[in-house]
């Protein structure tokens, strides 16, 4: 009887101890597995997206001012200032192009800003007839930075002939309309982020297909795949068509800026991935943080490091390229294809390894065979 009491006590104590351990382990698991998606969204909105849009809008304000100066007095100096402002705004565009979400998505900002190659025949038709509606999708490739590239560098041979032709008549009106529209659309998106959408974006911190993280990660992946890899490198170098299309590079008429714009875009995607604040070396919670957190919990490969290593390799491949991608493709396309291969490796890591680790479904369809 005495032994039975001891056995009963021991059995009861064992059950209490096991249950207590399980409860404690459950609490610890909850603490260690949690990742603050809201904090990541706040870092994206407050320290990257909104400041990038403000910088871009400011550069467009400068472009508007330089355009006004040029149209008042078309000469070598005002033309040079105008083209410099165009390039600065174009570079700043690379830092917001990936954020096709919210108001930018609803108005199709990217389509109205940077569809290239531009349709020169349509641009000339619009200029000659003065009958056009830049709000129509049919005019996507007759406006934005690519159309300005043609107007500023391609309508005549030599700077002097260009600014003389551009500074008067229908050409000057089209120049005015294009730059004004760029600023108007950007101001609309920027103000929406500041006054409304930023709070909505941060509050939508769930893990569904319609939540901000899932949508933003998909937009980020889509931009890397379709615009950085394919648009800037793959399509012009003939990866998809089998024939190189050198005229399909970004800014073909200016010539010497396609490499600059590519590197600006590569910097933008890597800064976003690492959560780097605009204009600072400070980094906040980011996709890299998220992937590192998952690796800490579950083990596995260092996906974040693998992705950034491929971007570093892409930069090395870019160093040997001409500043003019059109010339590079015509003279030695193999090196452009090698750059594409490095970008493709990063895409596979993001589209497969990263998306699986984050448990996010790809929400777009492509036929690239990734």
Secondary structure, 3 states (H helix, E strand, C coil): CHHHHHHHHHHHHHHHHHHHHHHHHHHHHHHHHCCCHHHHHHHHHHHHHHHHHHHHHHHHHHHHHHHHHHHHCCCHHHHHHHHHHHHHHHHHHCCCCCCCCCHHHHHCHHHHHCCCCCCHHHHHHHHHHCCCCCCCHHHHHHCHHHHHHHHHHCCCCCHHHHHHHHCCHHHHHHHHHHHHHHHHHHHHHHHHHHHHHHHHHHHCCCCCCCCHHHHHHHHHHHHHHHHHHHHHHHCCCCCCCCCCCHHHCCCCCCCCCHHHHHHHHHHHHHHHHHCECCCCCCECCCHHHHHHHHHHHHCCCCHHHHHHHHHHHHHHHHHCCCCCHHHHHHHHHHHHHHHHHHHHHHHHHHHHHHHHHHCCCCCCCCCCCC
